[in-house]
Amino acid sequence: MTGFYRDGFCRTGAGDLGAHVVCAQMTAEFLAFTQAQGNDLSTPVPAYQFPGLQPGDCWCLCAARWKEAMDAGVAPPVQLAATHASALEYVSLSELQLYALDT
């Protein structure tokens, strides 16, 4: 797993305009959904040292995109312990808990 700051955590700060704070385990359904929304997370981008994601990989998602996927019925599971508290500005704890891999 990595984060916006590529330090292995879903940390956030002033430079993270997308609020990459939800630690999610990728699914094929979510990857197809986000690609259809214009954000292809499956294709490697060597220039950014981005290997591309596959189902089962964990990644720090933009909270708004995770909520959008939840509303569309394709939200990926969440690692609550690795999700930043600021995710609660976009989605409720009870909603995140419905998709939690950990308790």
C-alpha positions as CSV (number, residue, x, y, z in Angstrom):
1,M,0.0,0.0,0.0
2,T,1.1,3.5,-0.6
3,G,-0.4,6.9,-0.1
4,F,-0.4,10.3,-1.6
5,Y,3.0,11.0,-0.1
6,R,4.3,7.5,-1.1
7,D,5.1,6.8,2.6
8,G,2.9,3.7,3.0
9,F,0.2,5.5,4.9
10,C,-3.1,7.3,4.1
11,R,-1.8,10.6,5.4
12,T,-3.0,13.9,4.1
13,G,-1.9,17.5,4.1
14,A,-2.0,20.8,2.1
15,G,-0.5,19.2,-1.0
16,D,-3.1,16.5,-1.2
17,L,-6.0,18.2,-3.0
18,G,-7.8,15.0,-3.6
19,A,-7.9,13.9,0.1
20,H,-6.4,10.4,-0.6
21,V,-7.4,9.2,2.9
22,V,-9.5,6.0,2.5
23,C,-7.3,2.8,2.6
24,A,-9.2,0.5,0.2
25,Q,-8.5,-3.0,-1.1
26,M,-9.0,-2.9,-4.9
27,T,-11.7,-5.0,-6.6
28,A,-12.2,-5.5,-10.3
29,E,-15.5,-3.8,-10.1
30,F,-14.1,-0.7,-8.5
31,L,-11.1,-0.5,-10.9
32,A,-13.5,-0.7,-13.8
33,F,-15.7,2.0,-12.2
34,T,-12.9,4.5,-11.6
35,Q,-11.5,3.9,-15.1
36,A,-14.9,4.7,-16.5
37,Q,-14.8,8.0,-14.4
38,G,-11.5,8.9,-16.0
39,N,-9.1,7.7,-13.4
40,D,-7.3,4.6,-14.7
41,L,-5.6,3.0,-11.7
42,S,-4.9,-0.3,-13.5
43,T,-2.4,0.9,-16.1
44,P,1.2,1.3,-14.9
45,V,2.8,4.8,-15.2
46,P,6.5,4.3,-14.9
47,A,7.2,8.1,-15.0
48,Y,5.5,8.3,-11.6
49,Q,6.8,5.0,-10.3
50,F,3.2,3.8,-10.4
51,P,3.0,0.0,-11.1
52,G,-0.8,0.0,-11.7
53,L,-3.2,-1.7,-9.4
54,Q,-4.8,-5.1,-9.5
55,P,-7.7,-6.6,-7.4
56,G,-6.4,-7.3,-3.9
57,D,-3.9,-4.4,-3.9
58,C,-4.4,-1.7,-1.2
59,W,-4.4,1.9,-2.2
60,C,-5.3,5.3,-0.5
61,L,-8.3,6.5,-2.5
62,C,-9.7,10.0,-2.7
63,A,-12.5,10.0,-0.1
64,A,-14.9,11.6,-2.6
65,R,-14.3,8.8,-5.2
66,W,-14.8,6.1,-2.6
67,K,-18.1,7.8,-1.6
68,E,-19.1,8.0,-5.3
69,A,-18.3,4.3,-5.7
70,M,-20.3,3.5,-2.6
71,D,-23.3,5.4,-4.0
72,A,-22.9,3.4,-7.2
73,G,-22.8,0.1,-5.4
74,V,-19.1,-0.7,-6.2
75,A,-17.2,0.6,-3.2
76,P,-14.1,-1.5,-2.4
77,P,-13.5,-2.9,1.1
78,V,-11.7,-0.6,3.6
79,Q,-8.9,-1.0,6.1
80,L,-10.3,1.2,8.9
81,A,-7.1,1.2,10.9
82,A,-5.2,2.6,7.9
83,T,-7.9,5.1,6.9
84,H,-7.3,8.7,7.9
85,A,-9.8,10.4,10.3
86,S,-10.4,13.2,7.7
87,A,-12.3,10.6,5.6
88,L,-15.2,11.4,8.0
89,E,-15.6,14.8,6.3
90,Y,-16.9,12.9,3.2
91,V,-18.5,9.7,4.5
92,S,-19.8,8.5,7.9
93,L,-18.0,6.0,10.1
94,S,-21.0,3.7,9.9
95,E,-20.8,3.7,6.1
96,L,-17.1,2.9,6.3
97,Q,-17.8,0.2,8.8
98,L,-20.1,-1.5,6.4
99,Y,-17.1,-2.1,4.1
100,A,-14.5,-2.7,6.8
101,L,-12.0,-5.5,6.5
102,D,-10.9,-4.9,10.1
103,T,-12.9,-3.9,13.1
